[in-house]
């Protein structure tokens, strides 16, 4: 009796409804096994994560702070993936957004009118990320270079260049030997809300999520982006400018990731230093796929991953468990979602044994 995997005639209709709960249940089950293997009570561990993320307004504000760069990098990945462009370089684009925002706050802010400093900082962050994404975009559009490899490798170049700046020419001479630039001017720091570390980046992320959703679904540009993603060859025959759209979408994706770096520098660190490149660009890939590339769902998924990050830190502080467990749960959540979607599209069927034609042919030959 043979088994084979075959595509279902039509995908299961309720897949968008049950896929995420199934993935979440899968992640919880795997997390339970991990906690038990480490000798911790799984219920106590999950309770610590829950209270650590939502136990107070301060804790929830920290979840939002961690979610802000995830929202922006998630949007960056989602808008590119809608056109089947795999921007794996959001980490480097985030870094360049931070570099340009820090440079604006350190060197340009004293020469600008006070009211223009924050807009200039935001624009510089977006421009930095966009220009770094332009490289893999042009290579993809005109030389057919795989954007996965080019954007991924550019991440390391961006991080090395950032380290060169705050270890070298931009290093704070009054920093007592610690690596990092001087703090950016007060006028170059984006505003905070509610007496917490929640900053203007949240407003930018939410507004951009709504704008991108509307643009992708109601505008001519959005129709072309979706059409190219569905069938690039058909879009080419329809007269769409494929190369122009590849470069444009990569620029937009890089700008969104650059805003994440700007928000971290101008809203959290107030300087260029270690801790900017901590993986938000890679986590944005998980956010985008958990949201099924829907810009309106990206903020919700970013909050979920932000809660996992903050909850993981509480595991380390309270139960002395590795904070990296939260990263494992993120990965399991993504794999669970991919598995759920695969089950909605494919099925395992048992094929009855074929007639023993070989024996029959041998008998006829003899």
N, C-alpha and C positions, 0 to 999 in steps of 0.2 A: 504494500500500500504506500503510494508516494504522496508527498505533501508539496504544495507550491504556494507562492504568494501571488495573488492576482489583484488587479485594480477593481474596485467596486464599480458597478454600472453608473452610479451616482454617489457622491459623498453623502454621508449621513446628514440630514437636515439639522439635528440638534447639536452638531459638533461644536459650533461656536459657544454653545451654552455649557456643555458638559466638559469641554476640553480643559479649561482652566481649573475648575474644581477638582478634576481628576489629577491634574498635574500637582496641585497643591496638596492633595491627599497623598500622592506618591512621595513628595518632598517631606511631608510630616512623618511618613512611615520610615523613610531612609534616615531622617534625623533621629527618630526614636532608636533605631539600631545603633547609630553612632554614639548617642549619649549612653546607651546601655553598655556598649563596648568600652567606653571610657570610665565606667563605674559610677555614672551620675544617674539620678532619678529623672527619666525623661519628662514627667509631668512638672517636676520642680524646675528643670531647665527651661522648658517652654514658658513657664510662669515668669521666670526671671527675665526672659527675652521680652515677654509681653508687657510686663510692668516697666522694664527698662526703656521701652519705646513709647508707651502710652500711659505710664503711671502718673504723670503730672504734665502740666502745661510746658514746663521747661524741657522735659524729655521729648515731648512731641515737637517742640520747636527745633530741637536738635535733629529730629527725623526730617523735618522740612529742610533744614540747612543742608543735610546730606543729600536730600532728594533734588535740590535745585540743579546742581551740575548734571545729575542723572537725567533730569527732564530735558535739558538742552542737548546733551549728547545723544539721548534717545531719539529726540526729534531729528538730529543730524543724520543718524543712521537710518531712520524710518523714511525720510524724504528721499535719500539716495536709493534705498532698497526698493522703493516704489517703482523706480525705473531700472531695477535689477543692476544697480551699481553697488558694490560691496565696499563701503568706506570703512576700512579697518584702521584708518589713521586718525580717528578723533582724538586720541591721546596726544599725538603730536600737534594737532590743530588747537587743542585746548592749551597746550604749553605755549604755542605762539601767540594765542590770544592773551595769555597772562603776561608774556614778555612785552607785547605792544602796550598793554594797559599799564604795566609798571613803568615802561619808558615814558609814557605820556604823563603819568603822575609825578615822576621824578624830574623830568627835564623840560616838558612843555607846559605843565600846569602853572608855574610861576609867570609865564609870559602870555597867558590867555586870560580873558575876562572870566571872573568867577563863575558866571552862569553857563559858560561854555565848557568848563573843565569836565564835568560828568558826561555830557553828550560826546565830547571828544574822546574820552576814555572808552565809552561804550563802542563808538565807531572804530577806534583803534583796535579793540579786542576782536570785533567782528572781521575787520580787514586782515588782521594777522592770521586768523584761522582760515579765512577764504583764500589768501594768497598761498598758504601752505598746501591747501587742498587743490589749488590750481595745477600743481605739478603733476600729481597722478591723473587729474582730469585731462590735461593736455596729452599726456602720454597715452592714456586710454583712447582718446578721441582720434588722434592723428597717427599713432604708432602701434595701436592695438596691444599696448603693454597691459598686462593683467593688473587691475587696480588693487587687488587684494595684496599682492606682493609689494607693489610700489608704495602704497599708503602705509602698510605695516612697517616697512623698513625706514620710512621717513620719520616714524615715531622716535626711533632711537637717535636719529640725527638731531631732532628738535630738543630732546632731553639733554643730550651732550652739550649742545650750544647753550641751553639755559644754564646748565651747571658751570660752563665756562664764564658766563656773565656774572653770576653771583659769587663765584670763587675768584674771579679776576677783575675785569675793568669796572664792573658795577658794584663790587664788594664795598660794604659800609666801612669806611676807615675808622669809625668809632664803634665798631661791633665787637671789640675785644676778642678778635680772632675767630668769631663765629661766622660761618658762611651765610651770606644773605645781603641784600641791598639795604639801603636806608629805607625808612618808612616813607610811603608816598604822602604827598601833601594832603592835609585834612580836606581841602576842597575837592580832591580827586577821589574821595571815598563815597561809594554809593550809599544812599540812606538805608537805615534799619528801621524795623517796625516793632511795636509792642514791647520795647525794652529788651529785646532778644537779639540773637544773631541773624534772624530772618531779615533778608535784605531785598533790594529792588530786583534782584535776579529772579525772584519768585514771580513777580508781576510780569517781567519780560517773558518768562517761560510759559506762563498761562496764556498771555495774549498771543504769543507766537503759535502755540498749539491750536488755538481757535482760528487764527489767520491761515495757517497751513492747511487745516482741515477744509476750510472754505475754499481756499485756492485750488487744492487738489481735486475738489469735487464740483466746483461751479464755474471755474474759469477755463478759457481755451488753453492756457498754459498747462493747467492741471490735467486736462483731457489728453493733451499730447504726451505728457510725462507718463500717465497711466497706460496710454496706448503703446508707447515705446517699450514699457516694461512688459506688457502682455505679449507683444509680437514685434520685435525690432524690424524684421524684414518687411512685414506688412506696413509698418509705419514709414519705412523708407520708400516703398512704392506709393504711399499716399502723399509723398512730398514733404514729409517732416524733416527738418534740419537736425539729423541725429547728432552730429558732432557738436553743434551749437548747444543742444540740450544737455549733452553729457558734461560739457564744460560748465554750463550755467548751473546745473543741479549740484555738481561738485563744489562750485563756489558757494552756493547757498548752504550746503551741508557743512562745509568748513567754517562758514561764518557763524552758524549755530554753535558748533563746538568751540570756536573762539570766544563766543560770549560766555560759555561756561568757565573758561580760563580767566576772562576778565572779571567775572563775578567772584571767583575765588580770591583773586589778588586784591580787587578793590572793595570786596565786601567782607572778607574773612581774614586774610593774612596781612594785608596792607603793605606788603613787600614781596619781592621775588625771593623765594627760599625753597629749601627742601620741603616736601610735603605737597607740592602742587600736582605732580604727576604720581597719583596714587591708584590709578586704574579706572578713573571715572569714564574715560573714553572707551575702555573695553566693556565696562558694565553697561554702557549705553547700548551695546549690541543686544545684551540680554533684555534690557528694558524694551527696546523696539520690537523684539520678537514676542515677548510676553504680551505686548499691546497689539500684536498682529498688524503692525505698521500703521495703526490708526492714531493720528496725532492727538485726538481727544482722550485716548486711553493711556497715552504715554505718561502724563503726570500721575495717574493712579498707580501704575506699575513702578514708577520711580519712588513713590512713597512707600510701596511695599519693600523694595530693595533698601531704601533708606532705613526702614524699621528693622530689617535684618541686620544691617551694619551696626546700628546703635544697640540692638539687642545682643549682637555678638560681643560687643565691648562690655556689656553688662555681665555676660557669661564669664568673661575673663576676670572681671573685678569681683564678682560675688562667689562664683563657684570654682574659680581658678581653672577654667577650661579654655582651650585655645580659641581666641576670637576668630580665627580663620574658619571655624565651623560655619559661620554665616556665609562665607564664600562657597563652601561645599553645598549648602542649602540652595544658594542661588543657581549653581550649576545643575543640581538635581531638579530644581523647579523648571529650568529650561528644557532639560532632557525629557522630563515628564510631559511637558506641553508638546514637544516634538513627537513623542511616542503617541500621545492622544490623537494628534492630527494624522499621524500615519495610520492608526487604527480606523480613523474615519474615512480614509481614502483607499485602504487596502485590506484584504482579508486573507486568512490562511485556509485553504481548501484542501480536502483530501481527494486525490485522484485515484479512481479504481484501477487495479492492475490491468494492463493491456493484454490482449490475447497473446498466447505464447506462439507468436508467428515464426520465431526463429526455429523452434522445434518442428513446426509444420513444414517449413521450407526444407529442413534437413531430411525429414521423412520422405518428402516428395523427390528430393534429389537422389536418395538411395533407392 
